[in-house]
Amino acid sequence: MGQNEKDEINSLVSRLLADYDGGKHIDATDVFNKPDRNEIIGIINDLFFIVYPGYFKDHSYKIYNPKNSIAVKIEDVFYHLNKQIMLALDFCKLRGSMTEEERRNESYHICHAFFEKLPAIRECVETDLLATLDGDPAASSYEEIILAYPGLIAITTYRLAHELYLLNVPVIPRLMTEYAHSRTGIDIHPGATIGRNFFIDHGTGIVVGETSVIGDNVKIYQGVTIGALSTRGGQKLSGKKRHPTIEDNVVIYAGASILGGDTVIGRNSVIGGNTFITSSVPADTRVSIKNPEMEYRSAGEKPVKKEIEQSDEWFYII
């Protein structure tokens, strides 16, 4: 490389470094005082080791007694999560400015409260596992679901992140659910409220917004959106109910969109595929799109239109 090229590169580097002092929100050169995304991902994987003991191997420890290995893992996860929470507290609007000692004490109490919740989280996850086996005839065993099903991965990650969200931990819950989103294609905001026996089938393309409320025994198929009608208000809408309420025992088929904070889907209802709902649906209602027509054409013949058959029991609301 000639001297001219070296001078040009040095000039480019200097200009870019000077640009970092421009006060932009995207500038954060102090990498050691912020949560580490890769460490959060490691904590998620370790929490799965704790939630599903015996299903995920830990190659870090050579301990023959499984419970001893889990005990070591619990202490290790507590240490690392505590550290990441302490770093994240700098970004908490609710707590304001905190001293290092205050952040250390607060992060410990949050981490302790989270670990106390793990038995209750595991109890909910157990109901999700049972609902998945009961709802999917293609599932051959609990082992297959735990190790392979993206829906259970997303739900489990959400349940862990949701507890941290309830403890007002900034940044980390969203990092957790977005990691699950990247792995599964299922986007569940950690602020959503979801009941027991939650079953996601296939899952790709599902979106569940922050203020969604989902009851018990709900089944959702791929491509479903439980979202807001509009976000044009931006931050003015923060903290307001923007997403629907789905009551108990509801089934939502593929491609359905249910939008709006005032929208309530009544218990025991069935929402058909590709429907678009922006107002409440009474309990015990079946919703579908009006019968479409399909066109069949053989070579050299005129097209023949056939109406797609639907059961008479469906109530057409759209």
LINQUI-V657876 format. One record per backbone hydrogen bond with DSSP energy under -1.0 kcal/mol. CO is the residue of the C=O (numbers start at 1). NH is the residue of the N-H. Records with the same first field share a line. If there is no record, write none. Layout:
CO: NH, NH
//
This chain:
2: 6
3: 7
4: 8
5: 9
6: 10
7: 11
8: 12
9: 13
10: 14
11: 15
12: 16
13: 17
14: 18
15: 19
16: 20
18: 21
19: 22
24: 27
29: 31
30: 33
36: 40
37: 41
38: 42
39: 43
40: 44
41: 45
42: 46
43: 47
44: 48
45: 49
46: 50
47: 51
48: 52
52: 55
65: 69
66: 70
67: 71
68: 72
69: 73
70: 74
71: 75
72: 76
73: 77
74: 78
75: 79
76: 80
77: 81
78: 82
79: 83
80: 84
81: 85
82: 86
83: 87
84: 88
85: 89
88: 91
89: 92
92: 96
99: 103
100: 104
101: 105
102: 106
103: 107
104: 108
105: 109
106: 110
107: 111
108: 112
109: 113
110: 114
111: 115
112: 116
117: 121
118: 122
119: 123
120: 124
121: 125
122: 126
123: 127
124: 128
125: 129
126: 130
127: 131
128: 132
129: 133
130: 134
131: 135
132: 136
136: 139
141: 145
142: 146
143: 147
144: 148
145: 149
149: 153
150: 154
151: 155
152: 156
153: 157
154: 158
155: 159
156: 160
157: 161
158: 162
159: 163
160: 164
161: 165
162: 166
163: 167
164: 169
165: 168
170: 172
171: 175
172: 176
173: 177
174: 178
175: 179
176: 180
177: 181
178: 182
179: 183
180: 184
181: 185
185: 205
187: 208
189: 192
193: 214
196: 217
199: 220
201: 203
203: 206
204: 223
206: 187
207: 226
208: 189
209: 212
212: 193
213: 246
214: 195
216: 249
218: 199
219: 252
220: 201
222: 255
224: 207
225: 258
226: 209
227: 260
231: 234
233: 236
234: 237
235: 238
237: 240
244: 213
245: 265
246: 215
248: 268
250: 219
251: 271
252: 221
253: 256
254: 274
256: 225
257: 277
258: 227
260: 263
263: 245
264: 281
265: 247
266: 269
267: 284
269: 251
270: 287
271: 253
272: 275
275: 257
277: 259
281: 266
285: 270
287: 272
292: 308
294: 306
296: 304
298: 301
304: 296
306: 294
311: 314
//
